[in-house]
Amino acid sequence: MAGEPLMGEKRWSGHALWRHIGSRGLGHLWRALCVALCAWCIAPLAQAAACEGGQHVRLTRPVEFSAEDLAYFRAMAPLRVLSADAPPMSRYDEQRRTYTGISVDVWCFIAARLGLRYELIPGRDQTVAQKILQVQEGAADVFIPLSLQSERAQRGLFTLPYYESYYAVIARKGWRLPIRDIVDLAQYRVGVVRGVALEPTLKEIVPPHQLFSFDETSSAGLFLALRDGSIDVAVFNKSIFAEKRYLHEYFDLEDVLTLYGNPRAYRFYFSPTPQHERVVAAFDRYLAAMDVTESIAVHEEGERQFIERYVAQRGQRIFLQVASVSAVVLALVLYLSLRRYRRLVRLLERSNSQIRRQQQALQAANQELERQSQTDGLTGLANRREFDHALRREQARQQRTGAPLSLLMVDVDHFKCVNDHYGHAMGDDYLRAIARVLKTAVGRPTDLVARYGGEEFVCLLPDTAAEDALKVAERIRQGVAELGLPNALAAIPRLTLSIGIATASGTSAALQQLLAQADTQLYAAKHAGRDRIHAVVL
């Protein structure tokens, strides 16, 4: 209890304390106070430094806990957290000697809300498999990030997912391998990092003598084997490879296939204890109500800044190299023959050619990052930002030409029932299926299909009259109906859509008017009973 001395603790009266100071001197006491003060100051700063990204996470709805629950979490011993170096989810910062990334942002946000204490352990000399084993055996408490696997689930506790990524097949650049699906890997020598979630699947496809597992603290050995021809292809996380390619100058490697059929939803992985079961349940409540869009944007933008920083540093090195070579060339012009001078010029030309190729590769990478910034991560459609840009452009063109411009606003009926009954993961699958129907029904290169937000989509159809827009909308509605996706809690026990159409046929319709009318027609369709289309011509 507070105020009572602990076992073995000495209690001093004021007089006894003064005699002790007098006998031992003020120096010992002063040093002890300094050490205690430093420890008190540094401890919160260390954890705060690791938690700077929590502000990039927000909740879509409140999550409440009782005072008893919060007191329980605050009283827990500090959690020992291990992490993989897997950007953008988790990246090791050499200067600060800690991890940053989407996973760390989410962890910090929830830990701060629950009052959990923890320690991020670098573990740089350990493999991913070794770190996972530590959690399973109780030597550590948490591993981040990790995808769900049945064998892992038997030996540990998984939370709900918070980020999805894909594996890619990596090959030497210029090799045109006829690989169109994961089953095509059976005819090649395949490398993979030991312990990753896809390894059991690869073992079922690739003959044992052709599958090479690399058990290392980093992926360097895997890519070295690929570059020297020891293996034909490597299977590796696509987003992590994108950064490592520039960090380690793997410009002779490229991803030849993204394995969209084998997505990986990343989660937190706890050691299996009753105490951790309670923590996982609390984490799941937050994860079910969490929006990490800003964190994803920040850390993907962080990768873009990393590449731009790399280009700047590379340019400085190139400048110094060129300056050095120029000085050597000048000296050789004075002291050596013309033949030697010409030889150095040829060497310089080859160096410049290599520099140009690298700059072209970096430019291509920046273009790819720009494309990703315009795309919705869940459905692969254009995002809200790209739609707003396209709408302004097409509305300005329509004002000049008077050509018809149609806007379809599509909303999934009773989508909350899907999430409540089947779960958010199934809801995401429904949204991806709807996106595929939209892309099929809206097929012209000039048209744009975008995810507008949540379960709402938009279709921008330039040069499309009202009757043609109605046909497109009916194709969309029928296409989703033919999917036969169940929605047990809805009045109609299958998934349906409501669609509102607004068509600008002259030059008087303003942008906001077009949006407002499409939205009005959508709500009219919903109020009329859903699973229908309402349209208006401006």
N, C-alpha and C positions, 0 to 999 in steps of 0.2 A: 504493500500500500504506500501511497505517497506520504512522505514525511518519516517513514520508518527506515532504519538502516538495513541494507542487504546483508546476507550472510557473509561474514569476513570483512564487512565494511566498518571503518572506525569512525565514531562520531566525536567531533571536537567541540568543546565549549569555547567561548570567546577567549578566556584567559589561557586555556591550554594551547589554543591555536597560536596566540601571540608568543607564548614561550617556545613553541615549535619553530616558528619563523625566526625568533631570535637565535635559537641554537643552530639552525641549519642555514640561516641567511636568506635574504630576500631574493637572491639570484635564482634558487631552485623554484620558488613559487612563481616568479615572473616567467621563467621558461615554460613551466607547466601551463600557465594561463595562455601563453602565446600559442602553444601547440593545440590546446583545446579550441581556441578561437579560430585558428586556421582550419581545423577539421570541421568545425561547425559551418564555416563559410563555404568551404570547397564542396562538401557533400551535396547541398542542393544545387550548386552551380553545375556539377557534373551531370546530374540528371536533367537539369534544365537545358543544358547544351544538347543533349540527345533528343530533346522533345520540342525543337523549334518548329516542326512541321505540323503539329496538331491543329493549328488554325486553318489548315487547308481542308479539313474534314468538317462536314456539317450533318445534322440530323434532319430527316424529312418529317419527323414527328417526335414529340417528347418521349423520353424513356425515364421512368421513375423507379427508384429503389427505396425501400424502407430505411430508416435510421439504423435499425438492427443489422441489415445487410451491409450497409456502408461501414459500420463499425467493425463487422467481421472481416471485410476486405482490408481495411486499414491496419488491422491487427496482424495480418499475415506476415510471415517472414519475407524478405525481399526475394522476388523471383529471379532465377538465373536464366537469362535469355541468350540463346545462340542464334546466329543468323548466317545465311549464305550470302555471298557476294553476287547478287543477281539483279542488276539494274533493269528496269526502273523501280522494281519492287524494293530492293535493298542494295545499296552501294556503300562500300567501305571508304570513308574519308581519311586519307593518310595523315593529313595535318591535324585533324581533331581526334583521330584515333577512335572513331565511332561510326555507326551506320546511319545513313539517311535513305529516304525513298518512300514509296507509297505504303509499304508494310509498316515502316517505322512511324509514319504519320498516323495511321490507323491505330497502331499499338499505343502511341503516346496519348492520343485523344481518349481512348477508352480507359487506359490506366489512370489518367488524371481524373476522369469522372468518377471512377470507383475508388480512388485513393490507394491504388496498388503501388507498392515499392518494388523496384526491380534493378537489375544490373545487366547492361548489354555487354556480353563477354566477346571480345574480338575472335579468339580461336582461329587465328590465321593459319596455323600450322596443321589444321585438322581438315579432313575431307568431309563432304556433305554426309556420307554414310556414317562416319564416325560421330558426327554431331547428332544425327538422328538416333543412333544407338545410345548416346548419353542420355537423351530425353527418355527413351524407352526404358532404360535401366534406372532412371531416377537421379543420375549424376547431374543433370540439368533439368530445368522445369519446362522451358518453351523453346521451340525452334520456329524461325520464320525465314522465308515463306515456304510452304510445302503444299503440293497437290495431293488430293485424296487417292489412296490406294488401299485395297482391302487388307493386305498384309500389315500395312502401317496402322490401319484403323483397329486391328486386333490388339496392337501393343501400345496404343496411345489414344489421345482424345483430339478430334478435329473440331474446329469451330465452323461456322458458315463461311462461304467464300467471300472475298472482297475484291478480287482482281482476276481477270481471265487473260490467258496468253496461249500461244501455240508453239509447237515444235516445228522446226524447218529441217529440210535435208540440205546439207552444205557440201559443196563439191569445189574442185579446182576451177578457176575461172576459165571459160572457153570450152570446157568439156560439155558436149551436148549429149547428156545421158538421157535415154528414153524412160524417165521416171515420171509417172503420172499419178501414182497412188502408192501408199505405204507397202502394199503387197509386192510392188516391183523391186523392192530392196532385196528380195530373196536371191537375186543373181549377183549381188555385189558384196565386197568386203566392207562391213559397216562398223563404225566406231561410235561409242556412246559412253557417257560418264556413268560409272557404276552407282547403282542405287536410285537413279531417277525413275519417275513413275512410269515412263514409257518402256523401260527395259524389259518387263515381262512380256509385253506385246511384241517387241522385237524378237525375243527368244522364240516366240511361236511362229514367226515368219522367216527369220534368217537362220540358215543352218549353223550349228554351234561352231564349226571351224571357220566360219566367215564373220562371226560376231565378236568384236573386240571391246572389252569393258576397261575403262581407264579409271583407276582408283587413285586420284591425286587431290591435292589441296586446291588446285586450279585446273582450268581446262587447257593449259598450254600444251600438255603432252598430246591431247586429242588432236589439236590443230596442227602440231608439228608432224604427227603421223600422217595426216591428210596431205600436208604440203610435200612431204618427201615420198609419197606414193605407197606407204605401208598399208593404207586403207583407201578405198575408193570414195566413200562418202562418210560424213559424220551427221548424226542426228542430235540437234541441240536446240535450246530455247531461242526462238527467233529474235525477240526483243533484246535478250542479253547479247546475242551474237552481233546485233547491229552496233552496240557500243564497243564491244571488244575488237571488232574489225578495225575501228579507227584508233583505239588505244594501242593495239599491238601491230598496226599496219598490215593487217591480213588482206591486202588489196588483191591478192591473187586467189582469194576465195570468194564465193558468192552462194546465196541460198537459191537452190533450183526448184524447190517445191515447199509450200507451206502446208502442213498436215492439219487442215481445217477439220478433218474428221476425228481428230484426237485432241480436242481442246483441253486446257489445263486450268482449272479454277483453283486459285491459290488461297490458302487458309493459314491459321495459327495452329500449331501442333503442340499439345500439352502432354506431360507424363501422366500415366493413368493412376490418379489418386482421388479419393472422395473429395478432398478439398478442391482439386483442380476441376472436378465435375461441376462444382458450384460456380467456379470462375468461368468455365466454358459456357455455362448456361447464361451468365451475365453478359459475356461477350456476344453471344448469339442475339440477345435482345437488342444490343446496340447495332450489330452488323445488319440486322433485318431492317433497321430504320436509317441506315447510313448512306450518304451520298459522297463518294470520293472523287467526283468529276474534277474538282479543282486540284486535288493532289495529283491525279493522273496528268492533268495539263501541265502542272508545275514541273513534275519530274521528267515528262517527255520533253518539255521545253528546256529542262536542264540538260538533256542529252543534246538538243540542238545547240545550246550555248557551249557545251563541251566540244562539239565538232567545230563550231566557229572559232573557239579558242585554239583548237588544234591547228586550224588553217592559219591563224595569225602567227602561232609559234613556228609552224612549218615555214611560213613566208620569211620570218626572221632568220631561220637557219639557212634557208636557200640564199638569202641576201648575203649572209656571211660566207657561205660556200662560194658563191659567184665572185664576191670581192677577193677572196683568197686565191681562187683560180686565176682571176684577172691579174693579180700581183705576180703570180708565178709566170703567167704568160708574158707579162712585160719584162720580167727578169730574163726569161729565156730568149726573148727577141733580142736583147742586148748581148747575150753571151753564147747562144747556141745557134745552130744552123736553121735555115728556112724549113728543112724537112722536119726537124723536131717541132718547130712552131706549128706546122700544119697538123701534125699528129695530135697535139694538145687541143687544137681547134676542133678536131673530130670528136675527141673525148668530151669536150664541152657541149657539143651538139647532142650527143647521146644523153648526157645528163639533163639537158633542157627538155628533151623528148620525154624522159621519164617523169620530170616535174609536171609537164603538161598532162600526161596521162593521169597522174595522181590528182591534179586539180580538176580534171574532167570527172574523175570518180567522186570527188568531194561535191562537185556541183550536182551530180546525179543524186547523191545522198540527200542533199538539201532539198532537191525537188521532191524526192520521196517523202521527206518529213513534212513538206508543205502540203502534199496530198493527204497525208494522215491527219493533219490539222483541220482538214475540210470534211472529214469522214466521221460518222457516228461509230463508236467502238463496238457497240452491241450488234447492230444490224448490218453494218457495212454500207449503209446509205449515206447520202450527204447529210451533214449536220445542220443545226439551226443557223449557224453563222454563214454557211455556204448558201443556204436557201435565201436568207435576207439579201445577200449580195446579188444573187441571180434575179430575185424579184425586182429589185431596184433597176437592174439593167434591162430586163424585159419590159417593165412598165414604161421606162423612158423610150424604148424602141416603139412600143405600142402607141405612145402619145405622138410620135413622129409619123408613123405609117398608117395608123388607124386599123391595123390588122387585129383580128380578134385575139384575146388573151384569156385563157380559162385557168381557174384555180380550184383544185379539189382539196377539201379538208376532210380527212378520214379519221374516224375515232372508233376504237374497239369497244363494243357494247359490253357492259358489265365486266370490265377487265379486273376490277377489284375482286370479283368473285373467283376469278382464276387464281390470283395470288393467294387469296384466303383459303381456297380449297385444295389447290395443287402445289402451292409453294412458289416462291419467287423464281427459283431455277426453271420450273416448268413455264412460268410466265415469260421468262426471257426466251425460251424455245418457241413459244407462240409468236412473240414479236419477230423473231428471225424468220419464221415461216411466212408471216404476213409480208415481211419485206421482200421475200422471194416472189410472192404473188404480184406485188406492186411492180417490181422490176420487169416481170414477164409481161404484165398488162400494159405498161407504159414503155414502149420500146423504141421511140424515136431518139436519135442522138441529141436533138434540140430540147427534149423534155427533161425535167428534173424531178426525181423522187427524193424526199428528205424525211427524216424523223424530226417532227416538230417539238416533241417533248412528251415523256411518259409513253402513253399508248396512243398518241396522236401523230398522224402522218400528213404530209402535204404533197400534192402533185402539181407542178407548174407546167402548163401546156401552151406554148406560144403558137400563134397561127392556128388556133383550134376553136371552131365555132361551138355554140352551145350544144347542138345535137351530137357532134362528135365527142365532146367532153362527156355527155351523158352515156354514150356507148362505152367509153373507157371506164367510167365509174361502174357501169353494170358488169363489165368484165372483171373488175376488181372484186365487187361484191360476190359474184358467182364463183370466182376463183377461191375465195376464202371459204365460202359455203361448201365447195367440193373437198376442201381439206378434211372436213368432218371432225374438227377439233372439239372435244367435249367441254362443256361448261355447266356442270351439274347444278350449280346454285342459281343460274339464270332462269328467267321465265321460259326462254327457248333453250333447251339443254345442249346447245352447241354454240360455237363461237360465231358471232355475226358482226357486221360493220354498219355504221351509219355514215353517210357521205353528204357533205354540203358542197354545192358548186356555185361559183360566181363567174360570169363571163363578161368581160369588158369588150363591147363591140364598136365603140366609137373612140373619141379622143378626150372625152370629158371625165372619165372615171379616174379618181385619184387612187394612189397606192393603198392608203389606209381604208378607203371605201371598199376596194376589192377584198381586202382581208376581212373587214367587218361583215360584209355581205356573205362571204363564204362561211364565216363562223355562225352567222345568223341562220343560214340554211342548214348547217349541221345540227344546231340545236332544234330547229324545226323538225328535222328528221327524227331526232331522238324523242321529242315530245309526241310525235305522231305514232310511236310504237317501236322505233328502232328497226334495224335490218332493212333500211330503205334509203332512197336518194331524194334530196330536194335541191332544186336549182333555181337560179334567177339570172336574168340578163340585164346588165346595167346600161 
